Amino acid sequence: MNFIQKTVATFGLIVGVAAPSFAEDINGDTVLATVNGTKITAAHVVTLVDRLPPNYSALEDKVLFEGILDQLIQQTLLAETADIDSKRVKLARENEERALLATVALDALGDTAITEEALAAEYDAEFGDLPEEPEFKAAHILVETEEAAKELITAIEGGAEFGELAKEKSTGPSGPNGGDLGWFGQGQMVPEFEEAVAGMEVGGVSAPVKTQFGWHVIQLNEKRNKPAPTMEEVKESLEDSLRSKAIDAEIKRLETEGEIDKLEMSDDYSFIRNSTFLDD
């Protein structure tokens, strides 16, 4: 059941809410609903919203509020019917509490690891010594035969405009755009094409170049070294890297300093599917 669905009515519940007159009057202790004497506060709602995945947190506030409150009401009703003294519940609570506290610790650790200084250092470490990698801006005309390619070169040498010839003669998808291929770097073109471009001077036109697609006449328009990405472009990935490194380091520290005794296991692990361990 999706928490956004309004299914409270199926429980036949009438909820009394002492609602403030204006949203500005709501604080964390404001009671939004009472279910058989159990209070659901604004802080309970915020706690759930704070941990939602992005696809839910992007919902309108009204839709999100109604869905979360309905979920809390339903959970409260169902919780009252559960056998809280069962072994399954006790063990599940221990696991849930352990996971929750670990998540809180990891969130705090990740947040403290991300500072402007740390981001700058991570950026320099990853991109400061980035080797120069050439990029090319070129256009081409693709035809089926070497003879047709040679005829194009003769026409260009005679004063024909490259882009117009590409529009008229090229069989490639870039033809209508004057053969323009935009900027590309190493590994983005087939080897024969890339090798030809790498040996050209800016403004030059190639001899016929054969690839699996046919015969090309290439014009190299510009050449540059690939620029490093800006901080803003890679900030999110740098933050993820810092967070991951901090978490890995802290877990290793805790494992080294902690007292951990693990049972030496045999090769039989079938016990993990023995649900009778959960019976009272």
Secondary structure as UniProt FT lines:
FT   TURN            3..4
FT   HELIX           8..11
FT   HELIX           23..25
FT   TURN            28..29
FT   STRAND          31..35
FT   TURN            36..37
FT   STRAND          38..41
FT   HELIX           42..50
FT   HELIX           54..57
FT   HELIX           61..81
FT   TURN            84..85
FT   HELIX           87..113
FT   HELIX           116..127
FT   TURN            128..129
FT   STRAND          134..143
FT   HELIX           146..157
FT   TURN            158..159
FT   HELIX           162..169
FT   TURN            173..174
FT   HELIX           175..177
FT   TURN            178..179
FT   STRAND          180..185
FT   TURN            186..187
FT   HELIX           191..198
FT   TURN            202..203
FT   STRAND          209..211
FT   TURN            212..213
FT   STRAND          214..225
FT   HELIX           231..257
FT   HELIX           270..273
FT   HELIX           275..278
//
